[in-house]
Amino acid sequence: MSEKEKKCTCGCGEHECDEKKHDHDCCDGDCDCGCEDEIVELTTEDGKKLKFYFVGTIEYKGKFYSAFEPAEQIDGIEDDDLIIFELSGDDEETADLLPVEDEALLDEVFEEFCRVLEEDELAEEAESLEK
C-alpha cells in the first residue's frame, strides 16, 4: 500500500489522534452506538480490502486531506498510526485518495490534523462546562 503513516506525536499531551476509535470492551462490537458507522473499507492497489476508522477531513493550503486509523490488524501499520491521504475530486464520498509523497508536506498536514483535533476536543470540553 502506498499510503503514508504518522503517529500523533504533537506533544501537547491533551489528546490522542485515535479519539474516534471505539473501545469495544463494553459491547464486544455488537452494539448500536454507531461506532461501526465510522469504519470505512479502503481497497489497495492490488485489490485487498482494509478497514479503517475515518478520523476526519481538513483543508490545508487549498487542498483537502482525510485521515484514517486502522480498524483491524494490518501488516506494517501500528494500531495508533494516522494514515493521511490527499483527496482528489469534487465530492468527499467519491474522491480518490492519493498518497502524500512529500514528507515535509505530510508532516505539515499531520500537525494541522493534531491542531484541529485539539481544538475540537477543547470546544467539546467547553461545551460540556456550559451545561
C-alpha positions as CSV (number, residue, x, y, z in Angstrom):
1,M,0.0,0.0,0.0
2,S,1.4,3.4,-0.9
3,E,-0.2,5.5,1.8
4,K,1.9,7.4,4.3
5,E,1.5,6.9,8.1
6,K,2.2,9.0,11.1
7,K,1.6,8.8,14.8
8,C,0.2,11.7,16.7
9,T,3.2,13.0,18.5
10,C,2.5,16.7,18.6
11,G,3.5,16.6,22.3
12,C,0.6,18.5,23.7
13,G,-0.4,15.7,26.0
14,E,-4.0,16.8,25.7
15,H,-5.4,14.4,23.1
16,E,-4.7,11.4,21.0
17,C,-5.4,11.2,17.3
18,D,-7.2,7.9,17.9
19,E,-10.1,9.6,19.8
20,K,-12.5,8.4,17.2
21,K,-11.6,4.8,17.9
22,H,-14.3,2.9,19.9
23,D,-13.2,0.5,22.6
24,H,-15.4,-2.5,22.2
25,D,-14.7,-4.0,25.6
26,C,-18.0,-2.6,26.7
27,C,-20.1,-4.1,23.9
28,D,-18.0,-6.7,22.1
29,G,-18.6,-4.8,18.9
30,D,-22.2,-5.9,18.8
31,C,-23.8,-2.6,19.7
32,D,-25.9,0.2,18.3
33,C,-23.7,3.0,19.5
34,G,-22.9,4.0,15.9
35,C,-19.2,3.0,16.2
36,E,-19.4,0.9,13.1
37,D,-20.6,3.9,11.1
38,E,-17.1,5.4,11.4
39,I,-15.5,2.4,9.7
40,V,-14.7,2.6,6.0
41,E,-13.3,0.0,3.7
42,L,-10.4,1.1,1.5
43,T,-9.1,-1.0,-1.4
44,T,-5.4,-1.2,-2.0
45,E,-3.8,-1.1,-5.5
46,D,-3.8,-4.9,-5.5
47,G,-7.5,-5.2,-4.6
48,K,-7.2,-6.1,-0.9
49,K,-9.9,-4.5,1.2
50,L,-8.8,-3.0,4.5
51,K,-11.0,-1.5,7.3
52,F,-10.2,1.9,8.8
53,Y,-11.7,4.4,11.2
54,F,-12.4,7.7,9.4
55,V,-10.9,10.4,11.6
56,G,-11.8,13.4,9.6
57,T,-11.1,15.7,6.6
58,I,-9.3,19.1,6.7
59,E,-8.5,21.8,4.2
60,Y,-4.8,22.7,4.2
61,K,-3.2,25.1,1.7
62,G,-6.1,24.9,-0.7
63,K,-6.3,21.1,-0.8
64,F,-8.3,18.6,1.2
65,Y,-6.8,15.7,3.2
66,S,-8.5,12.8,5.0
67,A,-7.1,10.8,7.9
68,F,-7.8,7.3,8.9
69,E,-6.7,4.8,11.6
70,P,-6.6,1.0,11.2
71,A,-9.8,-0.7,12.4
72,E,-8.2,-4.1,12.1
73,Q,-4.6,-5.5,12.4
74,I,-2.8,-4.6,9.2
75,D,0.8,-5.7,8.5
76,G,3.2,-2.8,8.6
77,I,0.8,-0.4,10.3
78,E,0.6,0.2,14.0
79,D,-2.8,0.4,15.7
80,D,-2.2,4.1,16.6
81,D,-0.9,5.2,13.2
82,L,-2.7,8.0,11.4
83,I,-2.9,7.4,7.7
84,I,-3.3,10.6,5.6
85,F,-4.4,10.9,2.0
86,E,-4.9,13.9,-0.3
87,L,-8.5,13.9,-1.7
88,S,-8.7,14.2,-5.5
89,G,-12.2,15.0,-6.8
90,D,-15.1,17.2,-6.1
91,D,-17.0,15.0,-3.6
92,E,-15.5,13.6,-0.3
93,E,-17.7,10.5,-0.7
94,T,-16.3,9.6,-4.2
95,A,-12.9,11.3,-4.2
96,D,-9.8,9.3,-5.0
97,L,-7.3,9.0,-2.1
98,L,-3.8,9.9,-3.1
99,P,-0.7,9.2,-1.1
100,V,1.1,12.3,0.2
101,E,4.6,11.8,-1.3
102,D,6.3,14.9,0.0
103,E,7.5,14.2,3.6
104,A,7.6,17.8,4.6
105,L,4.0,18.4,3.4
106,L,2.9,15.2,5.2
107,D,4.5,16.5,8.4
108,E,2.7,19.8,8.0
109,V,-0.7,18.2,7.3
110,F,-0.2,15.8,10.2
111,E,0.5,18.7,12.6
112,E,-2.6,20.5,11.2
113,F,-4.7,17.4,12.0
114,C,-3.4,17.3,15.5
115,R,-4.1,21.0,15.9
116,V,-7.7,20.6,14.7
117,L,-8.3,17.6,16.9
118,E,-7.0,19.5,19.9
119,E,-9.3,22.5,19.0
120,D,-12.3,20.1,18.7
121,E,-11.5,18.5,22.0
122,L,-11.2,21.9,23.7
123,A,-14.5,23.0,22.2
124,E,-16.3,19.9,23.3
125,E,-14.9,20.4,26.9
126,A,-16.0,24.0,26.9
127,E,-19.5,23.0,25.7
128,S,-19.8,20.4,28.4
129,L,-18.9,23.0,31.1
130,E,-21.7,25.3,29.8
131,K,-24.3,22.7,30.6
